[in-house]
């Protein structure tokens, strides 16, 4: 995949680096951080020294020395005919793991998975489903495309969100990740180029990589996603497919507006790319702001993944795919080769929850607003040097650490009874060692205790030999941890 970054975009990403002294080192350090943070992907060709010199308004020697320093540290390689190409040194972690919902012990608080408890009314929905079950027992209990009534209810919800949908377009699956696996089987082959955001959902990265696909990440700037490199990367790479999360992106919580959705959809259509849209948290807007239209409104050929896991309960293990009519035969064929139907009882229970309408959705959002507020306050109080943006929705904070110590922090946090997901897990092409995801799906008390423990772990990490710092006195944290 031939990828380049223009001198204009690189200059914008470098900010005021060229104005600091010594300029060559500041520019080199800024580029190194951009690579480590996944904002410039390995394999990207940097602008020529002449182009960057003209754009930055510095001497040619400054840029030459910056590039030379990056080469010495393993961040650039020189390729014949390709100029200076970004590389990731072997000592920088790259994520290739799955998020695991299990904890390591009874006292461990697992913040590695963003999955809230069952929404109020789940037990009643199961009870109602049990009452209806006898009516289904005379049949085989298998509905390869899903229970018809549930497909109608899901289609109706799409229509309420501004996307008219035929129930025949809805294929019910055993969770969104299972749905992604079905789509990979149906449409992707080894060596196909697949675009994802960077950062992105680790289990999806692994599923795509396991298919033999070549993954390319497009930088997501959580503060202004509409100015990200998404359309530029699509135009350069012309990928076979794209896996995107425009609604409260995991892990950044960024929300793509309608204008950017239309622009992205146009770029994907021009590239001839199959578009897979993950809408698992699309219903979790927490700021009462109007939502953009579903991505498939702008891209009619897009395949949309949905799930009961975040809005209702992950234990239901029911998801769905909204499929354009022309692609239905391929999806159904791949589905039958993967499994032949989601559990019937859970589909009936989910149907009752979906029919609960706005009341059920409002209850979940109110719960998550409180937990988001608790997480924001706890991090600001215990970890004041961490940077984050309060997301407009979704389930987590994407925190930037003062030092690139995410993997080490997660190991220390485990010793303090908290399981975390390190930034490199979310990196499709490596990097992100300065970031960690903090979900706010747990109860407020658990969030407070978890953040206090993470703060102790961070003090332990930053007081090590590499930093030369002494740990701060814990005081309030010790009271919370005991």
ZIKACOR-V892663 format. One record per backbone hydrogen bond with DSSP energy under -0.5 kcal/mol. CO is the residue of the C=O (numbers start at 1). NH is the residue of the N-H. If there is no record, write none. Layout:
co=<CO CO>
nh=<NH NH>
This chain:
co=<1 3 6 7 8 9 10 11 14 16 17 22 23 24 25 26 27 28 29 30 31 32 33 34 34 35 36 36 41 43 44 44 45 48 49 50 51 52 53 53 59 60 61 62 63 64 65 66 67 68 69 70 70 71 75 77 77 79 79 83 83 84 85 86 87 89 91 93 99 105 108 109 109 111 113 116 119 121 122 123 124 125 126 127 128 129 130 132 133 133 134 136 141 143 145 147 148 149 150 151 152 153 154 155 156 157 158 159 161 166 167 169 169 170 171 173 173 175 176 177 178 179 180 181 182 183 184 189 192 192 193 193 194 195 196 198 201 201 202 203 204 205 206 207 208 208 209 212 213 214 216 218 219 219 220 221 224 225 229 230 231 232 233 234 240 241 242 242 243 244 246 246 249 249 253 254 257 258 259 260 261 262 263 264 265 266 267 268 268 269 274 274 275 275 276 276 277 277 278 279 281 284 294 294 295 295 299 302 303 304 305 306 308 308 309 312 313 314 318 319 320 321 321 322 324 324 325 327 328 329 330 331 332 333 334 335 335 343 344 345 346 347 348 349 350 351 352 353 354 356 356 357 357 358 359 360 361 362 363 364 365 366 367 368 369 370 371 372 373 374 375 376 377 378 379 383 387 389 392 392 395 397 397 399 399 400 403 405 406 407 408 409 410 411 412 413 413 414 417 418 419 420 421 422 423 424 424 426 426 426 432 433 434 435 436 437 437 438 441 443 444 445 446 447 448 449 450 451 452 453 454 455 456 457 458 459 461 462 464 464 474 475 476 477 478>
nh=<3 45 10 11 12 13 14 15 17 19 20 26 27 28 29 30 31 32 33 34 35 36 37 39 40 38 432 433 44 3 46 86 5 52 53 54 55 56 57 58 63 64 65 66 67 68 69 70 71 72 73 75 76 74 87 79 85 82 83 79 85 46 77 43 89 92 93 431 101 108 110 111 419 439 115 314 122 125 126 127 128 129 130 131 132 133 134 135 136 137 137 139 143 146 172 151 152 153 154 155 156 157 158 159 160 161 163 162 294 169 170 171 323 172 321 175 319 179 180 181 182 183 184 185 186 187 188 192 194 214 240 241 216 243 218 220 204 205 206 207 208 209 210 211 211 213 212 191 215 194 196 198 221 229 222 224 227 228 233 234 235 236 237 238 274 195 244 276 197 278 248 256 251 253 392 249 261 262 263 264 265 266 267 268 269 270 271 272 273 272 242 276 277 303 244 278 279 305 247 282 284 394 297 298 298 299 302 304 277 322 279 320 312 313 314 119 316 317 308 173 306 171 323 304 327 328 328 331 332 333 334 335 336 337 338 338 339 347 348 349 350 351 352 353 354 355 356 356 357 359 360 360 361 362 363 364 365 366 367 368 369 370 371 372 373 374 375 376 377 378 379 380 381 382 383 386 400 391 286 287 440 399 438 401 436 387 405 409 410 411 412 413 414 415 416 416 418 417 109 420 111 422 437 425 426 95 427 199 200 428 435 406 401 423 399 421 439 397 117 447 448 449 450 451 452 453 454 455 456 457 458 459 460 461 462 463 464 469 467 468 477 479 480 481 482>
